[in-house]
Amino acid sequence: MKIALPVHNGSINEHFGHAENFTIYTITPEKNIESITPVVSDGCGCHSGIAEILAGQGVSVMLAGNIGGGAINHLHEFGIEVVRGCYGKADRVIAEYLKGTIIDNEQTCTAHENGCHDHDAK
């Protein structure tokens, strides 16, 4: 299994739509981390084609913080399950997910509905 996380400085990027860096964790059947691969997107998470890139590398799960419905739908189109509400250090999040203690909080960030933008822009 391969699991991707949007990262910034080793932690889950709070806003998936702003993510330019992702980490893919390859997981063994025994739920151990086999390898860690960084992936740099050519744009923000919601417009970069990252879903297709990650799917092409075998990713089946995305652990994300705040993520909009459009990005979720796009990831789903490529067969990637989305688990929302993740935060903190990426290594801790992946470990907790593998233990079964992280589940989707089912909250969609409506600020991302219209694509990538700066939340602080007026």
JOFENKA-V831356 format. One record per backbone hydrogen bond with DSSP energy under -1.0 kcal/mol. NH is the residue of the N-H (numbers start at 1). CO is the residue of the C=O. If there is no record, write none. Layout:
nh=NH co=CO
nh=NH co=CO
This chain:
nh=3 co=25
nh=4 co=61
nh=5 co=23
nh=7 co=21
nh=8 co=11
nh=11 co=8
nh=12 co=88
nh=13 co=6
nh=16 co=66
nh=18 co=15
nh=19 co=16
nh=22 co=39
nh=23 co=5
nh=24 co=37
nh=25 co=3
nh=26 co=35
nh=27 co=1
nh=28 co=32
nh=31 co=28
nh=34 co=26
nh=35 co=26
nh=37 co=24
nh=39 co=22
nh=41 co=20
nh=48 co=44
nh=53 co=49
nh=54 co=50
nh=55 co=51
nh=56 co=52
nh=58 co=55
nh=59 co=54
nh=60 co=2
nh=61 co=2
nh=62 co=81
nh=63 co=4
nh=64 co=83
nh=66 co=14
nh=72 co=68
nh=73 co=69
nh=74 co=70
nh=75 co=71
nh=76 co=72
nh=77 co=73
nh=79 co=76
nh=80 co=75
nh=81 co=60
nh=83 co=62
nh=85 co=65
nh=86 co=64
nh=90 co=10
nh=93 co=89
nh=94 co=90
nh=95 co=91
nh=96 co=92
nh=97 co=93
nh=98 co=94
nh=99 co=95
nh=100 co=97
nh=101 co=96
nh=105 co=84
nh=109 co=67
nh=112 co=109
nh=113 co=110
nh=115 co=112
nh=121 co=118
